[in-house]
Amino acid sequence: MNRPAYTVEDVVKLLGVTPRTLHYYEEVGLLEPAARTQGGHRLYGEDTLERLHHILRLKDALGYSLQEIKSILDTEYALDKLKAKYKNNQSAENRDSILEESILEESIRLLEEVLQRVDDKLSRLQTVQKNIRDRLEKIQALRDRTTTTKSHS
């Protein structure tokens, strides 16, 4: 972790979350435990701010639950580990092509899982969108009929 530089108050101001949200995200494993000052106050680093911003985007923009977000973050972590393992294998004197293929296959599997989650979410959102559009059209048609009836009276 890079040098912690942000207090809870700083993070609250920068990202618009509550102190309780930060503490809760730590409790459920979405954020690493914060560093502490000698007085016991939490301090966060740039990497934690980036992760928190990513969590908020997944939550707010895509409507993911915290459980779904944790699953995506766990997958991203696994992919990062596979990437490092792949790079180490690439730089090794005796490259292991079986290991390389295994790493690539696992990376593909993990990314396909995440993509399936996104596709499922989009499908559900499109269904909700269609239902809302249908309701809107019905109400607009009713309004138009009511307006037409009043103008003929």
Phi and psi restraints in degrees (value plus and minus 20) as a CYANA .aco file:
   2 ASN   PHI     -92.8   -52.8
   2 ASN   PSI     152.2   192.2
   3 ARG   PHI     -78.6   -38.6
   3 ARG   PSI      99.7   139.7
   4 PRO   PHI     -83.5   -43.5
   4 PRO   PSI     111.2   151.2
   5 ALA   PHI    -155.4  -115.4
   5 ALA   PSI     -30.6     9.4
   6 TYR   PHI    -131.0   -91.0
   6 TYR   PSI     110.7   150.7
   7 THR   PHI    -102.8   -62.8
   7 THR   PSI     150.7   190.7
   8 VAL   PHI     -76.3   -36.3
   8 VAL   PSI     -63.3   -23.3
   9 GLU   PHI     -81.8   -41.8
   9 GLU   PSI     -59.6   -19.6
  10 ASP   PHI     -81.2   -41.2
  10 ASP   PSI     -66.1   -26.1
  11 VAL   PHI     -85.2   -45.2
  11 VAL   PSI     -61.4   -21.4
  12 VAL   PHI     -77.3   -37.3
  12 VAL   PSI     -66.3   -26.3
  13 LYS   PHI     -88.3   -48.3
  13 LYS   PSI     -62.3   -22.3
  14 LEU   PHI     -89.7   -49.7
  14 LEU   PSI     -61.3   -21.3
  15 LEU   PHI    -134.4   -94.4
  15 LEU   PSI     -24.9    15.1
  16 GLY   PHI      51.3    91.3
  16 GLY   PSI       8.1    48.1
  17 VAL   PHI    -122.4   -82.4
  17 VAL   PSI     147.1   187.1
  18 THR   PHI    -113.1   -73.1
  18 THR   PSI     138.0   178.0
  19 PRO   PHI     -77.2   -37.2
  19 PRO   PSI     -57.6   -17.6
  20 ARG   PHI     -83.2   -43.2
  20 ARG   PSI     -57.2   -17.2
  21 THR   PHI     -80.7   -40.7
  21 THR   PSI     -65.6   -25.6
  22 LEU   PHI     -79.1   -39.1
  22 LEU   PSI     -66.5   -26.5
  23 HIS   PHI     -83.8   -43.8
  23 HIS   PSI     -63.0   -23.0
  24 TYR   PHI     -84.5   -44.5
  24 TYR   PSI     -63.4   -23.4
  25 TYR   PHI     -81.0   -41.0
  25 TYR   PSI     -53.5   -13.5
  26 GLU   PHI     -86.9   -46.9
  26 GLU   PSI     -65.9   -25.9
  27 GLU   PHI     -78.7   -38.7
  27 GLU   PSI     -60.7   -20.7
  28 VAL   PHI    -110.3   -70.3
  28 VAL   PSI     -17.5    22.5
  29 GLY   PHI      66.8   106.8
  29 GLY   PSI      -6.9    33.1
  30 LEU   PHI     -98.1   -58.1
  30 LEU   PSI     -50.8   -10.8
  31 LEU   PHI    -141.4  -101.4
  31 LEU   PSI     126.5   166.5
  32 GLU   PHI     -85.6   -45.6
  32 GLU   PSI     129.1   169.1
  33 PRO   PHI     -77.6   -37.6
  33 PRO   PSI     118.6   158.6
  34 ALA   PHI     -93.0   -53.0
  34 ALA   PSI     134.1   174.1
  35 ALA   PHI     -88.7   -48.7
  35 ALA   PSI     144.8   184.8
  36 ARG   PHI    -149.6  -109.6
  36 ARG   PSI     126.0   166.0
  37 THR   PHI     -96.5   -56.5
  37 THR   PSI     152.8   192.8
  38 GLN   PHI     -80.9   -40.9
  38 GLN   PSI     -48.4    -8.4
  39 GLY   PHI    -103.4   -63.4
  39 GLY   PSI     -20.7    19.3
  40 GLY   PHI      71.6   111.6
  40 GLY   PSI     -15.6    24.4
  41 HIS   PHI     -98.6   -58.6
  41 HIS   PSI     121.4   161.4
  42 ARG   PHI     -91.8   -51.8
  42 ARG   PSI     123.5   163.5
  43 LEU   PHI    -151.8  -111.8
  43 LEU   PSI     118.1   158.1
  44 TYR   PHI    -139.4   -99.4
  44 TYR   PSI     128.2   168.2
  45 GLY   PHI    -118.9   -78.9
  45 GLY   PSI     154.1   194.1
  46 GLU   PHI     -77.4   -37.4
  46 GLU   PSI     -61.2   -21.2
  47 ASP   PHI     -83.6   -43.6
  47 ASP   PSI     -55.5   -15.5
  48 THR   PHI     -88.9   -48.9
  48 THR   PSI     -59.5   -19.5
  49 LEU   PHI     -82.1   -42.1
  49 LEU   PSI     -62.6   -22.6
  50 GLU   PHI     -82.4   -42.4
  50 GLU   PSI     -64.1   -24.1
  51 ARG   PHI     -83.4   -43.4
  51 ARG   PSI     -63.3   -23.3
  52 LEU   PHI     -83.3   -43.3
  52 LEU   PSI     -61.4   -21.4
  53 HIS   PHI     -81.8   -41.8
  53 HIS   PSI     -60.4   -20.4
  54 HIS   PHI     -83.4   -43.4
  54 HIS   PSI     -63.3   -23.3
  55 ILE   PHI     -79.5   -39.5
  55 ILE   PSI     -66.5   -26.5
  56 LEU   PHI     -84.2   -44.2
  56 LEU   PSI     -57.7   -17.7
  57 ARG   PHI     -83.7   -43.7
  57 ARG   PSI     -64.8   -24.8
  58 LEU   PHI     -83.2   -43.2
  58 LEU   PSI     -59.0   -19.0
  59 LYS   PHI     -93.8   -53.8
  59 LYS   PSI     -70.8   -30.8
  60 ASP   PHI    -100.0   -60.0
  60 ASP   PSI     -69.7   -29.7
  61 ALA   PHI     -94.9   -54.9
  61 ALA   PSI     -59.3   -19.3
  62 LEU   PHI    -125.6   -85.6
  62 LEU   PSI     -28.8    11.2
  63 GLY   PHI      51.9    91.9
  63 GLY   PSI       6.8    46.8
  64 TYR   PHI     -95.2   -55.2
  64 TYR   PSI     126.6   166.6
  65 SER   PHI     -96.8   -56.8
  65 SER   PSI     145.4   185.4
  66 LEU   PHI     -82.8   -42.8
  66 LEU   PSI     -54.2   -14.2
  67 GLN   PHI     -84.8   -44.8
  67 GLN   PSI     -63.5   -23.5
  68 GLU   PHI     -84.4   -44.4
  68 GLU   PSI     -60.2   -20.2
  69 ILE   PHI     -83.8   -43.8
  69 ILE   PSI     -64.3   -24.3
  70 LYS   PHI     -79.5   -39.5
  70 LYS   PSI     -61.9   -21.9
  71 SER   PHI     -82.8   -42.8
  71 SER   PSI     -63.3   -23.3
  72 ILE   PHI     -85.1   -45.1
  72 ILE   PSI     -63.8   -23.8
  73 LEU   PHI     -84.5   -44.5
  73 LEU   PSI     -59.0   -19.0
  74 ASP   PHI     -82.5   -42.5
  74 ASP   PSI     -59.7   -19.7
  75 THR   PHI     -85.4   -45.4
  75 THR   PSI     -63.7   -23.7
  76 GLU   PHI     -81.6   -41.6
  76 GLU   PSI     -58.3   -18.3
  77 TYR   PHI     -84.6   -44.6
  77 TYR   PSI     -64.8   -24.8
  78 ALA   PHI     -81.3   -41.3
  78 ALA   PSI     -59.9   -19.9
  79 LEU   PHI     -84.6   -44.6
  79 LEU   PSI     -59.8   -19.8
  80 ASP   PHI     -81.9   -41.9
  80 ASP   PSI     -61.5   -21.5
  81 LYS   PHI     -84.4   -44.4
  81 LYS   PSI     -62.0   -22.0
  82 LEU   PHI     -83.8   -43.8
  82 LEU   PSI     -58.9   -18.9
  83 LYS   PHI     -81.8   -41.8
  83 LYS   PSI     -64.5   -24.5
  84 ALA   PHI     -84.2   -44.2
  84 ALA   PSI     -61.6   -21.6
  85 LYS   PHI     -83.7   -43.7
  85 LYS   PSI     -60.7   -20.7
  86 TYR   PHI     -83.9   -43.9
  86 TYR   PSI     -65.7   -25.7
  87 LYS   PHI     -82.5   -42.5
  87 LYS   PSI     -60.4   -20.4
  88 ASN   PHI     -82.5   -42.5
  88 ASN   PSI     -60.3   -20.3
  89 ASN   PHI     -86.7   -46.7
  89 ASN   PSI     -58.6   -18.6
  90 GLN   PHI     -83.4   -43.4
  90 GLN   PSI     -56.4   -16.4
  91 SER   PHI    -108.5   -68.5
  91 SER   PSI     -28.4    11.6
  92 ALA   PHI     -88.8   -48.8
  92 ALA   PSI     127.3   167.3
  93 GLU   PHI     -81.8   -41.8
  93 GLU   PSI     -63.0   -23.0
  94 ASN   PHI    -130.1   -90.1
  94 ASN   PSI      63.3   103.3
  95 ARG   PHI     -77.8   -37.8
  95 ARG   PSI     119.4   159.4
  96 ASP   PHI    -123.5   -83.5
  96 ASP   PSI      82.5   122.5
  97 SER   PHI     -88.6   -48.6
  97 SER   PSI     -48.7    -8.7
  98 ILE   PHI     -88.7   -48.7
  98 ILE   PSI     -63.5   -23.5
  99 LEU   PHI     -82.4   -42.4
  99 LEU   PSI     -64.5   -24.5
 100 GLU   PHI     -77.9   -37.9
 100 GLU   PSI     -67.2   -27.2
 101 GLU   PHI     -84.2   -44.2
 101 GLU   PSI     -60.6   -20.6
 102 SER   PHI     -82.4   -42.4
 102 SER   PSI     -62.9   -22.9
 103 ILE   PHI     -83.0   -43.0
 103 ILE   PSI     -65.1   -25.1
 104 LEU   PHI     -85.1   -45.1
 104 LEU   PSI     -61.8   -21.8
 105 GLU   PHI     -83.3   -43.3
 105 GLU   PSI     -62.0   -22.0
 106 GLU   PHI     -86.2   -46.2
 106 GLU   PSI     -59.5   -19.5
 107 SER   PHI     -81.9   -41.9
 107 SER   PSI     -63.5   -23.5
 108 ILE   PHI     -81.5   -41.5
 108 ILE   PSI     -64.9   -24.9
 109 ARG   PHI     -80.5   -40.5
 109 ARG   PSI     -65.6   -25.6
 110 LEU   PHI     -84.3   -44.3
 110 LEU   PSI     -63.4   -23.4
 111 LEU   PHI     -86.9   -46.9
 111 LEU   PSI     -56.4   -16.4
 112 GLU   PHI     -84.2   -44.2
 112 GLU   PSI     -56.4   -16.4
 113 GLU   PHI     -82.7   -42.7
 113 GLU   PSI     -66.2   -26.2
 114 VAL   PHI     -84.0   -44.0
 114 VAL   PSI     -64.3   -24.3
 115 LEU   PHI     -81.2   -41.2
 115 LEU   PSI     -58.9   -18.9
 116 GLN   PHI     -83.7   -43.7
 116 GLN   PSI     -59.9   -19.9
 117 ARG   PHI     -82.2   -42.2
 117 ARG   PSI     -63.3   -23.3
 118 VAL   PHI     -84.6   -44.6
 118 VAL   PSI     -64.0   -24.0
 119 ASP   PHI     -80.7   -40.7
 119 ASP   PSI     -62.1   -22.1
 120 ASP   PHI     -82.1   -42.1
 120 ASP   PSI     -63.6   -23.6
 121 LYS   PHI     -83.4   -43.4
 121 LYS   PSI     -64.9   -24.9
 122 LEU   PHI     -81.1   -41.1
 122 LEU   PSI     -60.9   -20.9
 123 SER   PHI     -81.7   -41.7
 123 SER   PSI     -64.9   -24.9
 124 ARG   PHI     -84.1   -44.1
 124 ARG   PSI     -60.5   -20.5
 125 LEU   PHI     -85.4   -45.4
 125 LEU   PSI     -58.3   -18.3
 126 GLN   PHI     -85.8   -45.8
 126 GLN   PSI     -56.0   -16.0
 127 THR   PHI     -84.9   -44.9
 127 THR   PSI     -65.2   -25.2
 128 VAL   PHI     -82.0   -42.0
 128 VAL   PSI     -64.0   -24.0
 129 GLN   PHI     -79.1   -39.1
 129 GLN   PSI     -65.3   -25.3
 130 LYS   PHI     -81.9   -41.9
 130 LYS   PSI     -64.7   -24.7
 131 ASN   PHI     -80.5   -40.5
 131 ASN   PSI     -61.7   -21.7
 132 ILE   PHI     -86.8   -46.8
 132 ILE   PSI     -62.7   -22.7
 133 ARG   PHI     -81.6   -41.6
 133 ARG   PSI     -62.1   -22.1
 134 ASP   PHI     -81.3   -41.3
 134 ASP   PSI     -65.0   -25.0
 135 ARG   PHI     -83.0   -43.0
 135 ARG   PSI     -62.2   -22.2
 136 LEU   PHI     -81.4   -41.4
 136 LEU   PSI     -65.4   -25.4
 137 GLU   PHI     -81.9   -41.9
 137 GLU   PSI     -61.0   -21.0
 138 LYS   PHI     -83.2   -43.2
 138 LYS   PSI     -63.7   -23.7
 139 ILE   PHI     -87.8   -47.8
 139 ILE   PSI     -60.8   -20.8
 140 GLN   PHI     -83.4   -43.4
 140 GLN   PSI     -60.0   -20.0
 141 ALA   PHI     -84.2   -44.2
 141 ALA   PSI     -61.9   -21.9
 142 LEU   PHI     -82.1   -42.1
 142 LEU   PSI     -64.6   -24.6
 143 ARG   PHI     -79.7   -39.7
 143 ARG   PSI     -65.3   -25.3
 144 ASP   PHI     -82.4   -42.4
 144 ASP   PSI     -60.7   -20.7
 145 ARG   PHI     -85.2   -45.2
 145 ARG   PSI     -61.4   -21.4
 146 THR   PHI     -85.2   -45.2
 146 THR   PSI     -62.3   -22.3
 147 THR   PHI     -85.0   -45.0
 147 THR   PSI     -62.8   -22.8
 148 THR   PHI     -84.0   -44.0
 148 THR   PSI     -62.8   -22.8
 149 THR   PHI     -83.2   -43.2
 149 THR   PSI     -61.9   -21.9
 150 LYS   PHI     -87.8   -47.8
 150 LYS   PSI     -55.6   -15.6
 151 SER   PHI     -94.1   -54.1
 151 SER   PSI     -43.5    -3.5
 152 HIS   PHI    -106.6   -66.6
 152 HIS   PSI     -28.1    11.9
